[in-house]
Amino acid sequence: MAEDRDLTPEVRELLTVIREGLDLPYGATPDDHDKRLEIRQDNATRIASTLAYVLDSSHADIAVAIRVLREGIAEAAGAYVAREE
């Protein structure tokens, strides 16, 4: 594990959720691959919105932002079959 580099636990958790939302396993079939790309794009939109809220608000509640982002990403988590590696 990398050094904390002065990141707060909240920031580390937010970055972890962002990584989980973008680092999706490849699809098992061409249709699953297309669904994976769609989910990844949706997740990228959620992530951009979350980052805008956190960075543009002087009173951003990072814990709430993390929860909402995690819930949004989890909604589509089982929408395709991942390729077994």
N, C-alpha and C positions, 0 to 999 in steps of 0.2 A: 504494500500500500504506500502511496506517495505521501510525502510530508504534508501536514495540514496547510502549510503556507499561509497561516493567519486567517483561514476561512472559518467562519462561524459554523456551528453544527447545522443551523438553518440553511445557510448558503450551500454547504456540502450536500444536504438532503435535496435541495432544489436542483442542483447540478446532477445528482444521481437520477432524479425523476426525469430530467431532460434527456439524459443518456438513454434511459430505459425506453423513452418514447420514440427515440430515433434509431436505436440499435436493435431493430427487429430481425428475427431469424428469416432466412429466405423461405419462400413458399415452396410447397411440395410439388405443385403443378403450375402450369402457366396461368390458370385462373387464380390460384392462390397467390402467385407472384404479383398479378395485377391488383388483387385485393390488398396485399401487403403494401404496395406502392400508394394506394389510395389511403390506407390507414396512416402510413408514414406522413403523407401530405397533410392529412387532418391533424395529426399530432404536431407537425411543424407549425401549423396555424395556431393551435392551442398554446404552444410554447411561445411563439412570438407575442401573442396577446398577454400571456402571463409575464413575460419579460418587460413588455411595455408598462404594464401595471406596476410592477416592482420598481422599475427604474424611473418612471415618470411621476410617481406619487411620493410625496414627502411623508406620508403616513401609511405606507403599504404594510399590510399585515402578511408577512411572508408565510407564516404557518397556514393561513387560510389559502393563500395562493398555491402553496404546495398541495394542500388537500384537494382543491378544485382541479388542479392540473392532473393529479394522480387519478382522481375519479374519472375525468374525461378520457384519459389514456386507457384506463381499465375497461371502459365501456366496450371498446372494440378489440380487446385483447384476444378473444377466442374466435374472431370472425374469419379466420383462415387457418389452413393446416400448414404448419411449419415443416420444412424439410428436415429429416433426421440426419444428424451428422455423425 
